[in-house]
Protein backbone atom coordinates (compact mmCIF):
# COMPACT_ATOMS: atom_id res chain seq x y z
CA UNK A 1 0.00 0.00 0.00
CA UNK A 2 1.38 3.40 -0.94
CA UNK A 3 1.43 6.39 1.38
CA UNK A 4 -1.35 7.91 -0.72
CA UNK A 5 -3.48 4.77 -0.46
CA UNK A 6 -3.08 4.77 3.31
CA UNK A 7 -3.91 8.47 3.45
CA UNK A 8 -6.99 8.02 1.26
CA UNK A 9 -8.17 5.05 3.31
CA UNK A 10 -7.94 7.18 6.45
CA UNK A 11 -9.75 10.12 4.85
CA UNK A 12 -12.56 7.88 3.58
CA UNK A 13 -13.48 7.14 7.20
CA UNK A 14 -14.93 10.67 7.35
CA UNK A 15 -18.52 10.39 6.00
CA UNK A 16 -18.49 13.90 4.52
CA UNK A 17 -15.21 13.24 2.71
CA UNK A 18 -16.46 9.85 1.49
CA UNK A 19 -19.64 11.40 0.06
CA UNK A 20 -17.69 14.04 -1.85
CA UNK A 21 -15.12 11.49 -3.06
CA UNK A 22 -17.86 9.18 -4.33
CA UNK A 23 -19.59 12.11 -6.05
CA UNK A 24 -16.39 12.89 -7.98
CA UNK A 25 -15.55 9.25 -8.77
CA UNK A 26 -17.12 9.28 -12.28
CA UNK A 27 -14.94 12.27 -13.22
CA UNK A 28 -11.85 10.51 -11.87
CA UNK A 29 -12.80 7.42 -13.89
CA UNK A 30 -13.02 9.42 -17.12
CA UNK A 31 -9.66 11.08 -16.49
CA UNK A 32 -8.05 7.71 -15.76
CA UNK A 33 -9.68 6.10 -18.81
CA UNK A 34 -8.25 8.80 -21.10
CA UNK A 35 -4.78 8.39 -19.61
CA UNK A 36 -4.91 4.59 -19.70
CA UNK A 37 -6.15 4.47 -23.30
CA UNK A 38 -3.50 6.91 -24.49
CA UNK A 39 -0.73 4.98 -22.77
CA UNK A 40 -2.09 1.65 -24.02
CA UNK A 41 -1.98 2.90 -27.60
CA UNK A 42 1.44 4.50 -27.15
CA UNK A 43 0.22 7.88 -28.38
CA UNK A 44 1.60 11.09 -26.93
CA UNK A 45 -0.62 14.02 -26.10
CA UNK A 46 0.86 15.89 -29.05
CA UNK A 47 0.21 13.01 -31.46
CA UNK A 48 -3.35 12.72 -30.18
CA UNK A 49 -3.81 16.45 -30.66
CA UNK A 50 -2.64 16.16 -34.26
CA UNK A 51 -5.00 13.24 -34.93
CA UNK A 52 -8.06 14.83 -33.33
CA UNK A 53 -7.65 18.56 -33.85
CA UNK A 54 -7.98 19.02 -30.08
CA UNK A 55 -5.16 21.14 -28.70
CA UNK A 56 -2.46 19.40 -26.69
CA UNK A 57 -3.10 21.84 -23.85
CA UNK A 58 -6.77 20.81 -23.74
CA UNK A 59 -5.82 17.13 -23.70
CA UNK A 60 -3.45 17.89 -20.82
CA UNK A 61 -6.27 19.68 -18.98
CA UNK A 62 -8.56 16.68 -19.44
CA UNK A 63 -5.87 14.35 -18.10
CA UNK A 64 -5.30 16.45 -14.99
CA UNK A 65 -9.00 16.87 -14.26
CA UNK A 66 -8.94 20.55 -15.20
CA UNK A 67 -11.35 20.23 -18.08
CA UNK A 68 -14.79 18.84 -18.68
CA UNK A 69 -14.80 17.18 -22.09
CA UNK A 70 -18.11 16.84 -23.91
CA UNK A 71 -19.38 13.52 -25.15
CA UNK A 72 -18.36 14.56 -28.67
CA UNK A 73 -14.83 15.38 -27.48
CA UNK A 74 -14.55 12.00 -25.75
CA UNK A 75 -15.63 10.34 -29.01
CA UNK A 76 -12.97 12.29 -30.93
CA UNK A 77 -10.30 11.29 -28.40
CA UNK A 78 -11.34 7.63 -28.64
CA UNK A 79 -11.30 7.72 -32.45
CA UNK A 80 -7.88 9.37 -32.40
CA UNK A 81 -6.59 6.36 -30.47
CA UNK A 82 -8.34 3.85 -32.73
CA UNK A 83 -10.94 3.12 -30.10
CA UNK A 84 -14.65 3.60 -29.55
CA UNK A 85 -16.25 5.25 -26.57
CA UNK A 86 -18.44 3.01 -24.42
CA UNK A 87 -20.66 4.45 -21.68
CA UNK A 88 -22.91 2.37 -19.48
CA UNK A 89 -25.32 2.74 -16.61
CA UNK A 90 -24.98 0.28 -13.73
CA UNK A 91 -27.03 -0.20 -10.60
CA UNK A 92 -25.81 1.88 -7.69
CA UNK A 93 -23.97 0.07 -4.91
CA UNK A 94 -26.31 -1.73 -2.59
CA UNK A 95 -29.13 -2.04 -5.16
C-alpha positions in Angstrom: 0.0 0.0 0.0 1.4 3.4 -0.9 1.4 6.4 1.4 -1.3 7.9 -0.7 -3.5 4.8 -0.5 -3.1 4.8 3.3 -3.9 8.5 3.5 -7.0 8.0 1.3 -8.2 5.0 3.3 -7.9 7.2 6.5 -9.7 10.1 4.8 -12.6 7.9 3.6 -13.5 7.1 7.2 -14.9 10.7 7.3 -18.5 10.4 6.0 -18.5 13.9 4.5 -15.2 13.2 2.7 -16.5 9.9 1.5 -19.6 11.4 0.1 -17.7 14.0 -1.9 -15.1 11.5 -3.1 -17.9 9.2 -4.3 -19.6 12.1 -6.0 -16.4 12.9 -8.0 -15.5 9.3 -8.8 -17.1 9.3 -12.3 -14.9 12.3 -13.2 -11.8 10.5 -11.9 -12.8 7.4 -13.9 -13.0 9.4 -17.1 -9.7 11.1 -16.5 -8.0 7.7 -15.8 -9.7 6.1 -18.8 -8.2 8.8 -21.1 -4.8 8.4 -19.6 -4.9 4.6 -19.7 -6.1 4.5 -23.3 -3.5 6.9 -24.5 -0.7 5.0 -22.8 -2.1 1.7 -24.0 -2.0 2.9 -27.6 1.4 4.5 -27.2 0.2 7.9 -28.4 1.6 11.1 -26.9 -0.6 14.0 -26.1 0.9 15.9 -29.1 0.2 13.0 -31.5 -3.3 12.7 -30.2 -3.8 16.4 -30.7 -2.6 16.2 -34.3 -5.0 13.2 -34.9 -8.1 14.8 -33.3 -7.6 18.6 -33.9 -8.0 19.0 -30.1 -5.2 21.1 -28.7 -2.5 19.4 -26.7 -3.1 21.8 -23.8 -6.8 20.8 -23.7 -5.8 17.1 -23.7 -3.5 17.9 -20.8 -6.3 19.7 -19.0 -8.6 16.7 -19.4 -5.9 14.4 -18.1 -5.3 16.4 -15.0 -9.0 16.9 -14.3 -8.9 20.6 -15.2 -11.4 20.2 -18.1 -14.8 18.8 -18.7 -14.8 17.2 -22.1 -18.1 16.8 -23.9 -19.4 13.5 -25.2 -18.4 14.6 -28.7 -14.8 15.4 -27.5 -14.6 12.0 -25.8 -15.6 10.3 -29.0 -13.0 12.3 -30.9 -10.3 11.3 -28.4 -11.3 7.6 -28.6 -11.3 7.7 -32.4 -7.9 9.4 -32.4 -6.6 6.4 -30.5 -8.3 3.9 -32.7 -10.9 3.1 -30.1 -14.7 3.6 -29.6 -16.2 5.3 -26.6 -18.4 3.0 -24.4 -20.7 4.5 -21.7 -22.9 2.4 -19.5 -25.3 2.7 -16.6 -25.0 0.3 -13.7 -27.0 -0.2 -10.6 -25.8 1.9 -7.7 -24.0 0.1 -4.9 -26.3 -1.7 -2.6 -29.1 -2.0 -5.2 
